[in-house]
Amino acid sequence: MKPTIQSLIFQEIKLKLANQDSIGNALSEILHISPDAVYRRYRNETPLIATEIQKLCQHFDISFDKLADVGKGKVMFDYPPLNTYDFSLESYLEGILERFVHLKNQTNPSMLLAINNVQFFQLLNFPQLVRFRLYFWAKTHLQIKDYATEKFKHEKTSDKAFELGRDILQLYNQIPSTEIFDPELMRGFMRQIWYYYKAHLFDDPSYALFLCDRALLMVQHLHDQASVGKKFVYGTKAPAEGNMFNIYVNETINAETTFLYETNEAKGLFISHNIMNYLHTSDEVYVSDTKKILDKQLANSSLISVVNEKERNSYFFDLEKMIRSFRARIEVDINF
């Protein structure tokens, strides 16, 4: 029997509460009814009225259209609207951290990622790279007026941004992940550095070399993690247990960055959107279809973590060679 909309609403609420509070306590405050009255609705003994459904959907950010099954071939996505950003590194990281905390609070979480251009969570090992990537997005792609006359400056990441990035990185490291890279990893990012250098958009042109050096460190750190099949923070050692990291190489190209997660309670999907924004859905059919495609992509890719040392070394050598090529071009131009 197909679950009722009322049952589906309570399923969504349980996932969003993530065992941090009981259904009775949380909903009695929202609906202004007793916990017993909440549980009668939870057991479908009492129907939710229209105003109660409205309150719950608004409070827990639940799409009623999605629950009502608006039709085959239609999928409901949610995303952070651009007007919610103040385009600081801090506000961007806060939204990502909230998603990771929710995922980590569920049972047996795991991730399957196909990476296009940049592995953002690994980038967090080097905050200067994250700050540049967000700045490029805001100034060049979105053309935010506040950035119109500014040049990118060498500034220390704020303490809050550093802490947010560290917290996201630690949660990401703790959740087992299988990730598909391709030969174009970091190439687009290096083109962004080259573009800013040639467009005289660095306050200090030599900072482009510093970013190239950090990009090299990131690739070397990825190589170190691939060798042991575990994720760990740059500058530390791999843990004896946990932090599983399976890396595959797709010899063609990953069309977009796809982040599929699974827990005992739920499955969902994030897709890159407007360069650095993201779409999210937990639509069962769409997630299932995407999982099938990713599984086929895995089958056609080569595992390079722990095993296949020759292929692993070759892959990361080519990445380093590409980054060094961009760095050499900048260095020659600076000294010309």
N, C-alpha and C positions, 0 to 999 in steps of 0.2 A: 504494500500500500504506500502510495506517495505521501510523504510527510506534509502536514498542513503548514500554512504560512506561519501560524502561531508557533508551531514546533520549531520551524526553521529560524524564527526570530530568537527564540531561546537558545538554540544551538549557537547562533552567531554571538549572542551575549556571553555565553559561557566561554567561548574562545577568546573574546576580548577581555574578559575578567581575568583569565589565565590563573585561576585559583588564588587570586589576590584578595578576593572577597566573596561572600556567599551570594547566591542569587537573591535570597530573601532580603538580606540587609541592603544590598546595592539598589534593588528595584523598589523597595518600600519607600526610600527617600525620594526617588525620581517620580514615582506615581502617587506618592502620598497615601499609601494604603499599608495595612499591616503585613508583616512577613508571611503570615498564614494565608492572606488573600493573594499574595504573590505566588505562593506554592500551589494554590488551587489553579491559578492560571498556567503555571508551569506544567501541571499534570493534565492540562486541557479540561479540567472540571468546570472552569469558568472561562468564557471567551473574553479575549481582549477587545475593548471597544476602540473605535477609530481614533479617539484622542490619545489613548494609551499607546497604540501602535505608533502614532506620530511622535510622541514624546520619546519612546524607546529608540526609534530609528534616528531621530535627530541627536539624541544624547550619545549613542554608540556608533554613529556614522554608518548606519546600515542602509543599503539600497533596497527600498521596497520593490522597485521594478525588477531587480534581480531575483528576489524571493518569489515574486509572482510569476516568474518564468515568462518573460515577455515574448518569447518566440524562438524557434530553432534558427541557429545561425547568428543570433544576436548575443553579444557578450557585454556585461557591465564592467567597466574599469573605474578605479578611483586613482587620483593623482594629486600631488601638491600643486595647487594653482600658482602661477608665477607671481601673482600679486601678494602671496603670503610670504615671499622672501624679502628680506631687506638686503639680500646679496652680501651678507657677511659670511665668512667661513663658519662662524659659530651657529647661525640660524640654519644653515644647510646641514651641518653635522647633527644638530639636535633632532631633525626629522629622521635621519638615518638611524641614529641611536635608538630612538623610540621603537622603530620597526625591529631592530635586532633584539632588544630587551623582550619584546613580545614573543619573538620566535624562540629565544633561549628559555623562556618560562614554560614552554610546552614540552611534551615528552618525546625523547629520542629525535631531536631535530637533525636534519641533514640538508645539504645544499648541492644542487647540480647547476653549474654555470657554464655558459658559452661566452667567451670574452671577445669583444670587438674593440681593438685599439688599446684600451688601458684597463688594467685590473685595479679598480679604484681602491678596494680594501687593502691591497698590498701597497698601494701608493701612500697609505697612511703611515707607513714606516718612515716616510720622509715628508714631513709636513710642508716643507717649502714647495714641493711638487704639487701638493694638493692646493695650496694657496694660489699658485700660478694657474692651475687648471680652472679653478673657479673664477679667477679674475678674467681669464681669456673668454670664458663663457659669458660673463656679465658684460664685458666691454665690447667684444668683437661680434659675438653672435646675437646677443639680445640688445646691444647698443643702449645700455642704461645711461641716462643723461649724466649722472653723477661721475661716470668714468670717462666722459667724452674727451676731456682735456688732460687727463691724468696719464702718467707713465708708470710702468710697473717698477716698484721700488724694492730694494732689499730691506725687508722689515722682519723682525722676529714675530713668529706666530704668537698670538695672545695666549696667556695661561689657560683661559677657558677653552679655546679652540684646541690647544694641545691635549687637555684632559678629555675632551669629547672624542678626539681622534684616537687617543689611547684606549678609551673605554670601548669604542666600536671595534678597534683592532683586536682587543682581548676577547670580545664576544665572537667575532668572526673566527679567530684562531681556535676557539673551543668547540665550534660546531664542525663536524666532519664535512668535507667538501670534495666533490669531484669536479674538475674544471677542464674545459677545452680551450686551449690556446691555438693561435694560428700564426703563420709567418709574418703577419703585419703588426704583431704586438708592438706597441710603443712608437711605430713609425709615424702615425698621425700626430702623436704628442710631440715628437721631435720636429715635425713640420711646423707646429705651432710656435715652438721656441725659435726656429729659424725665421718664421714670418715676423715675429715681434722684433727680432734682431735687425732684419733688413728694413723694417718699417720704422726703425728708430723709436720703438715704444718701450725700451728699457731705459730707466733713469741712468743706470750704469751699464753700458753694453757688455762689460766683462761678466755681469751676472748671468748672462746666457751660458757662459762656460761653466759656471757653478751649477746651474740646473742640469747641464749635460753630465757633469760628474755625479750628481745625485741620481740621475737616471741610470747611469752605469752601476752604481751601488745597488739600486733596486733590482736590476737584472741579475747581478751577482748573488743577491740575497735570495731571489727566486730560485736560482740554480742550487744554492745550498739547501733550500727547503725541498726541492725536487729530489735531491740526492738521498735524503733520509725519509721522504714521504710524510713529513710533518710540518705544520705551520708554527712559526715562532717569531717573536718580535726581533727586529734587526738589533744586533749587538748582544743578543742573549743566545742560549743554547737550546736545542730541541729537547722537549720533555721526553721522559722515558715512556710514557703512555699518553694516549689521547692525541688530539689535534691532527687527525688523519687528513692527508692531502694527496689526492690522486690527480696527477696532471697528464692530460692527453694532448697530442698535437694533431690538429686537422691541417693537412698539407695544402688545402685550398684557402678558404676564407670564411670567417664567421660573419654573417650578414648584420647581426646586431648583438648587443649584450643581453643575454637572457639569464634570469636568476630564478630557478625553480626550487621551492623548498617543500619538504615533507616532514610531518610529525605524526604521532599517533592520533592526534586530534584533527589535523587539517592538512590540506595541500594548497599551494598557491603559487603565483608567478609574478615576477617583476620583469618588465621589458624597458630597455632604455628608450627615452623619449625626449625630443628637443635637446639633443646633445648630452645634457647631464641630468635632466629630469627623468621621471620614471612613471610608468603605468603599472597598476596592480590589479589582479583579479584572482578570485578563488573559484571561478566557474569550473565545475567538475569536468565538463566535456572539453572545454578549451585547454585546461591544464593537462588532461589526459592526452589530447592530441599533440600538445607540445612535448610532453614526456616521450611519446613514441618517436617523434622526430629527433629529439636529443639522443635517445638510445641508439637510433640508427647512425647518428653522427659519431657517437662514441665507437660503434662497431667499425666505422671506417677511419678511425683515428688511431694513433700509436701511443701507448702508455709509455711515458718517459720518467715517471717518478719511481725511484728505487731501482727499477730494472732498465734495460736498454741504455747502458752507460754511453755507448758510442753515439746513439741518436740524440740522447740528452745533451751531451757535450757539444755536438754539432749545432743543435738548435740554439743554445744559449751563446755559442761563439758567434753565430750569424747575427743575433740580436745586438751583442756588444759591438760587432764590426759596424753595424748600421749606425749605432749611436756615436761611435768614434768618428765615423765619416762626417756626420753633422758637426761634431765638435771641431774637427780639423778645419772644415770650411769656415766656421766662425773665427777660429783662432788666426787663420791666415788673413782673413779680411780685417780683423782688428789690428794686426801687425803690418798691414800693407802701407 
